Amino acid sequence: MISTELLFLININKLQSVIARKFDSLSAHGLGFNDFVILYILSSSAENKMRRIDLAEKIGLTASGVTRLLNPLEKIGLVTRETNERDARVSYVVITSSGKKIFEEAQLSAENITKEILSPKKNKSLRAVSELLFELGGNIQ
């Protein structure tokens, strides 16, 4: 028999798969769920830009992992690179106006998907689980 804690983490893993599958419909906007999360973080950040390493840390990826996600977004013009005037070793990821527009359109779809997954009946439980996820490192905001 496995521990309750391990079973909890296994169920979180399954939930992640279920959520990813539900958010596949964001492909109508040309985005995957991870793309949407990146655009959300950038659109919420100061000056709509962030150092790549900070973005990677924020979403829980390595620097190379976030670069792999950013390359296609860069190719289609949703994000761009910006160098630091004072330090050429530092580069920023910036959401473009096109990226903002796509994000805003996709956000409506994402909110509708969220309502399907998390009905208002689950509100009380949602607060408790959100606090626990935050404590475990799920603290994007």
C-alpha positions in Angstrom: 0.0 0.0 0.0 1.3 3.5 -0.8 1.1 6.5 1.5 -1.7 9.0 1.3 0.8 11.6 0.4 2.1 9.7 -2.6 -1.4 8.9 -3.7 -2.2 12.7 -3.5 0.8 13.5 -5.8 -0.2 10.8 -8.2 -3.7 12.3 -8.3 -2.2 15.8 -8.9 -0.3 14.3 -11.8 -3.5 12.8 -13.3 -5.3 16.1 -12.8 -2.6 17.9 -14.7 -3.2 15.6 -17.6 -6.9 16.1 -17.4 -6.5 19.9 -17.3 -4.0 19.9 -20.2 -6.5 17.9 -22.3 -9.3 20.3 -21.5 -7.2 23.3 -22.5 -6.3 21.7 -25.8 -9.2 23.8 -27.2 -6.9 26.8 -26.9 -5.4 25.5 -30.2 -8.2 27.5 -31.9 -6.2 30.5 -30.9 -2.9 28.9 -31.9 -1.8 28.3 -28.4 -1.1 25.4 -26.0 -1.8 25.7 -22.3 1.9 26.4 -21.6 1.9 29.1 -24.2 -1.1 30.6 -22.6 0.6 30.6 -19.2 3.7 32.3 -20.6 1.6 35.0 -22.3 -0.3 35.5 -19.0 2.9 35.9 -17.0 4.4 38.3 -19.5 1.2 40.4 -19.8 1.0 40.6 -16.0 4.7 41.6 -15.5 6.2 45.1 -15.3 6.6 46.6 -18.8 5.2 43.3 -20.2 8.7 41.8 -20.2 10.8 39.5 -18.1 14.3 38.0 -18.1 14.2 34.5 -19.5 15.7 33.0 -16.3 13.0 34.7 -14.2 10.3 33.5 -16.5 11.7 29.9 -16.3 11.7 30.1 -12.5 8.2 31.5 -12.4 6.8 28.6 -14.3 9.0 25.9 -12.8 11.2 25.1 -15.8 14.9 25.2 -16.6 16.3 28.1 -18.7 16.6 25.7 -21.7 13.1 24.4 -21.1 11.6 27.9 -21.3 13.7 28.6 -24.4 12.2 25.6 -26.1 8.7 26.9 -25.3 9.5 30.5 -26.4 11.1 29.7 -29.8 7.7 28.9 -31.6 6.1 31.9 -29.9 8.9 34.1 -31.2 8.6 32.6 -34.7 4.9 33.5 -34.9 5.4 37.0 -33.4 3.7 36.6 -30.1 6.9 37.4 -28.1 10.2 39.0 -29.0 13.7 39.3 -27.5 15.0 42.5 -26.1 18.6 43.0 -25.0 19.6 45.0 -21.9 21.3 48.2 -22.9 23.7 48.0 -19.9 24.5 44.3 -20.0 24.5 42.4 -23.3 24.5 39.1 -21.5 20.9 39.8 -20.2 18.0 39.4 -22.6 14.3 39.9 -22.0 11.3 38.2 -23.3 8.6 40.8 -24.3 5.0 40.1 -25.2 4.2 41.8 -28.5 0.9 43.6 -29.3 -0.1 40.6 -31.4 0.7 38.4 -28.4 -1.4 40.5 -26.1 -4.3 40.4 -28.6 -4.1 36.6 -28.9 -3.8 36.2 -25.1 -6.9 38.4 -24.5 -8.9 36.3 -27.0 -7.7 33.1 -25.5 -8.4 34.2 -22.0 -12.1 34.2 -22.7 -11.9 30.6 -23.9 -9.7 29.7 -20.9 -12.2 31.2 -18.5 -15.0 29.2 -20.0 -13.0 26.0 -19.7 -12.2 26.9 -16.1 -15.9 27.2 -15.3 -16.5 23.7 -16.8 -13.7 22.3 -14.6 -14.4 24.2 -11.4 -18.0 24.8 -10.9 -19.1 27.4 -8.3 -20.1 24.5 -6.0 -16.4 23.8 -5.5 -15.5 27.3 -4.3 -14.9 26.4 -0.6 -12.7 23.5 -1.5 -10.9 25.6 -4.1 -9.6 28.0 -1.5 -8.2 25.3 0.7 -6.5 23.4 -2.2 -5.2 26.7 -3.6 -3.5 27.4 -0.3 -2.0 24.0 -0.2 -0.7 24.2 -3.8 0.8 27.6 -3.0 2.7 26.1 0.0 3.9 23.3 -2.2 5.4 25.7 -4.8 2.4 26.4 -7.1 2.7 30.1 -6.6 2.7 31.8 -10.0 0.9 34.8 -8.7 
